[in-house]
Amino acid sequence: MKKTFFISALVAAAFVVPAFASQYLIKKGDTLSEIGRDHNHTVSRLMEINPQVKDKNLIYTGKYLNLDDNGGAKSAVAATTAGAATAAAAATSQDKTADTKSTDKKTSEETSTAKSESENNTGFYVAGRVGAGLLDNRVSSPDMHLDGVDVLMRAAIGWNFDPIRVEAEYGYMPGAAFDVNGTRLETQINTVMGNIFYDIDLGTSVTPFVNVGAGYVRIRETSAVPGATAGRENNTALSAGAGMSWDFSETLKGELAYRFSDFGHIHDGAEKQSIDMHEVTFGLRYQF
């Protein structure tokens, strides 16, 4: 009877051993010590089989940890089976004192909460953007709709509060060209904007965002006709847009974005012109 109980305990232990996943997805608030405790690993062992972890107090949400190197799960099975065998032996002989004691010593390790990637990236950043802008020039009298395309460059500094980013940005378009009855017109744009971005965390390396902005625009219009008057205006600029960023590394991100800007009006003699711009830009953002 005792022998049957002992064998049954061993068989049961073999079937109840949990299936250890080979990888673990880090969640916000996790620590190495907690992950190790839940998966029968010490912090030292986790760092040994995860060489990408350089600091035991710094792991990143959304990243994966190896839980075994084809040996961790086996050792866990062996430990569980041995524990079941000891329990069965103790049940068959109540007079015997246990010869061995569990010596599960847990080292006192610092349990700083794991930083998520967004928390790690909170702080100062710089960004550069380049692309194309379609300048939409609507003339009131006579009623005309003129479009001109030119390269667009932007530079920005900002602060990431996660998931909100706030930045100051300078933009420059050298001169979008228009042809009006054979006359070439060029419109130069300079902007100084304050932008607010909202990053939508998907838990992946790609992060969509939306943004709005307000600031100052200086519009300068020149004509190829000798002696023609040039239109010049300083206006309030408003913008809205959307895009996505992706991680090249923990500090460097790429951006692809669309933005619509309303630059107000410009008066060129008797004419009143409304200036809008549609733009698509590619950028790089470096987080310090």
C-alpha positions in Angstrom: 0.0 0.0 0.0 2.8 2.4 1.0 4.7 1.5 -2.2 1.5 2.2 -4.3 1.1 5.5 -2.6 4.7 6.5 -3.3 4.5 5.6 -7.0 1.2 7.4 -7.4 2.7 10.5 -5.9 5.6 10.4 -8.3 3.2 9.9 -11.3 1.0 12.8 -10.2 4.0 15.1 -9.8 5.1 14.4 -13.3 1.6 15.5 -14.6 1.2 18.6 -12.5 4.5 20.2 -13.3 3.7 23.5 -14.9 4.7 24.1 -18.5 7.3 26.7 -18.3 7.3 29.1 -21.2 10.7 29.7 -22.8 10.1 33.5 -22.7 8.3 36.0 -20.5 6.8 39.3 -21.7 7.7 42.0 -19.2 4.8 44.0 -17.8 4.8 47.4 -16.2 5.7 47.1 -12.5 7.7 43.8 -12.9 11.0 43.3 -11.2 13.7 40.7 -11.9 13.4 39.3 -8.4 9.6 38.9 -8.7 9.9 37.2 -12.2 12.6 34.9 -10.8 10.6 34.0 -7.8 7.5 33.2 -10.0 9.6 31.0 -12.4 12.1 29.3 -10.0 15.1 31.4 -11.0 17.4 33.6 -9.1 18.2 37.1 -10.3 21.7 36.0 -11.1 20.4 33.1 -13.2 18.0 35.4 -15.1 20.8 37.8 -15.9 23.1 34.9 -17.0 20.6 33.6 -19.6 19.6 37.2 -20.6 22.9 38.9 -21.4 20.9 41.9 -22.8 20.0 42.8 -19.2 23.0 44.9 -18.0 21.4 46.2 -14.8 19.3 44.1 -12.5 17.2 47.1 -11.5 16.4 48.2 -15.1 14.2 46.1 -17.4 11.8 47.4 -20.0 8.1 46.9 -20.5 7.2 45.1 -23.7 10.6 43.3 -24.0 11.0 39.5 -23.5 13.1 37.6 -21.0 14.4 34.1 -21.6 13.2 31.9 -18.7 15.4 28.9 -19.5 18.3 27.8 -21.8 16.9 24.3 -22.3 17.9 23.6 -18.8 15.7 25.8 -16.6 12.5 23.9 -17.2 14.2 20.5 -16.7 15.7 21.5 -13.3 12.2 22.8 -12.3 10.6 19.5 -13.2 13.3 17.6 -11.2 12.9 19.9 -8.2 9.1 19.4 -8.2 9.4 15.6 -8.6 11.9 15.4 -5.8 9.6 17.4 -3.5 6.7 15.1 -4.3 8.8 12.1 -3.5 9.9 13.5 -0.1 6.3 14.3 0.7 5.2 10.7 -0.1 8.0 9.2 2.0 7.0 11.4 4.9 3.4 10.3 4.6 4.3 6.6 4.8 6.2 6.9 8.0 4.9 9.5 10.5 7.6 8.4 13.1 10.5 9.6 11.0 11.7 13.1 11.2 12.4 14.7 7.9 16.2 14.2 7.1 16.3 17.3 4.9 14.9 20.8 5.1 14.0 23.1 2.3 16.8 25.6 2.1 15.2 28.0 -0.3 17.3 31.1 0.6 16.4 34.2 -1.2 19.1 36.8 -1.3 18.0 40.3 -0.4 18.1 42.1 -3.7 17.1 45.6 -4.6 13.6 45.4 -6.0 13.4 48.7 -7.9 10.3 48.7 -10.0 11.0 48.0 -13.7 10.9 51.0 -15.8 8.7 50.9 -18.8 10.2 52.1 -22.1 8.0 55.2 -22.0 9.3 56.0 -18.5 12.8 55.5 -19.6 12.2 57.9 -22.5 10.7 60.6 -20.4 12.7 63.8 -20.6 14.4 66.1 -23.0 14.7 65.4 -26.8 15.7 67.0 -30.1 14.1 66.3 -33.5 14.8 67.1 -37.1 12.2 66.7 -39.9 12.4 67.1 -43.7 9.7 66.6 -46.3 7.5 68.2 -48.9 4.9 70.9 -48.4 2.0 71.7 -50.7 1.2 75.4 -50.3 -2.4 76.2 -51.1 -2.8 79.8 -52.1 -6.4 81.0 -52.6 -6.8 84.4 -54.2 -10.1 86.2 -53.5 -10.2 88.5 -56.6 -10.1 87.2 -59.2 -11.1 83.9 -57.7 -8.1 81.6 -58.2 -6.7 78.5 -56.5 -2.9 78.2 -56.8 -0.8 75.3 -55.6 3.0 75.2 -55.1 5.2 72.5 -53.8 8.6 72.9 -52.1 10.9 71.2 -49.7 10.2 71.8 -46.0 12.6 71.6 -43.1 11.9 71.6 -39.4 13.9 71.5 -36.2 12.5 71.0 -32.7 13.4 70.7 -29.0 10.9 69.1 -26.6 10.1 67.3 -23.4 8.4 63.9 -23.2 6.0 63.6 -20.2 4.7 60.2 -21.5 2.3 60.0 -23.2 2.3 63.8 -23.8 5.1 65.5 -25.6 5.5 69.3 -25.7 7.9 71.0 -28.1 9.1 74.2 -29.7 9.7 74.0 -33.4 11.2 76.1 -36.1 10.1 75.5 -39.8 11.4 76.8 -43.1 10.2 76.5 -46.7 12.5 78.4 -49.1 9.9 79.2 -51.8 7.0 77.4 -53.2 6.6 78.5 -56.8 3.3 79.5 -58.5 2.7 80.4 -62.1 0.1 83.1 -62.6 -0.6 83.9 -66.3 3.0 83.2 -67.1 4.4 85.1 -64.1 6.3 83.2 -61.5 5.5 83.9 -57.9 7.4 82.4 -54.9 6.1 82.2 -51.4 8.6 81.7 -48.5 7.4 80.4 -45.2 9.1 80.7 -41.7 7.3 79.3 -38.7 7.9 79.2 -34.9 5.4 76.7 -33.4 4.5 75.3 -30.0 3.3 71.7 -30.6 1.6 69.2 -28.3 1.7 65.5 -29.2 -0.2 62.5 -27.7 1.5 59.2 -28.1 -0.7 56.1 -28.3 1.1 53.2 -26.7 0.4 49.9 -28.4 3.0 48.0 -26.5 5.1 47.6 -29.6 8.0 49.4 -31.2 5.6 51.4 -33.4 3.7 54.3 -31.7 1.0 56.3 -33.5 0.5 59.9 -32.4 -1.7 62.9 -33.0 -0.7 66.5 -32.6 -1.9 70.1 -32.6 0.1 73.3 -32.7 -0.1 77.1 -32.6 2.5 79.8 -33.2 3.8 82.5 -35.5 4.3 82.4 -39.3 6.1 84.9 -41.5 4.9 84.8 -45.2 6.9 86.5 -47.9 5.7 86.5 -51.5 7.9 87.7 -54.3 7.3 88.1 -58.0 9.6 87.8 -61.0 8.1 90.9 -62.5 10.5 93.8 -62.1 9.1 96.5 -59.8 6.2 94.3 -58.6 5.2 94.7 -55.0 5.8 91.8 -52.7 3.3 90.6 -50.2 4.5 90.1 -46.7 2.6 89.2 -43.6 3.1 88.1 -40.0 0.3 85.9 -38.9 -0.9 83.4 -36.3 -0.4 79.8 -37.5 -2.6 76.8 -36.4 -1.9 73.2 -37.2 -3.1 69.6 -36.6 -1.8 66.3 -37.7 -1.1 62.6 -37.1 1.7 60.1 -37.7 3.7 57.3 -36.2 7.1 56.8 -34.7 9.2 53.6 -34.5 12.2 52.6 -32.4 15.6 52.4 -34.0 17.0 52.0 -30.4 16.0 52.9 -26.9 17.0 56.6 -27.6 16.6 57.1 -31.3 13.2 57.1 -33.0 12.0 57.6 -36.6 8.9 59.6 -37.5 6.5 59.7 -40.4 3.8 62.4 -40.2 1.2 64.4 -42.0 0.2 67.9 -40.9 -2.3 70.6 -42.0 -1.4 74.2 -41.3 -3.6 77.3 -41.6 -1.4 80.4 -42.1 -4.1 83.0 -42.3 -4.2 85.7 -45.0 -1.8 87.8 -46.9 -2.6 91.1 -48.6 -0.8 91.8 -51.9 -2.1 95.1 -53.1 -5.8 94.9 -53.5 -5.7 91.1 -53.4 -6.5 89.0 -50.3 -4.9 85.6 -50.3 -5.6 82.7 -47.9 -2.5 80.4 -47.3 -2.8 76.8 -46.1 -0.3 74.0 -46.3 -0.4 70.2 -46.4 2.8 68.5 -45.6 4.4 65.0 -45.2 7.6 64.8 -43.3 10.1 62.1 -42.2 12.1 62.8 -39.1 14.5 61.5 -36.4 14.0 62.1 -32.7 16.8 61.6 -30.2 15.8 61.1 -26.5 18.4 62.1 -23.9 
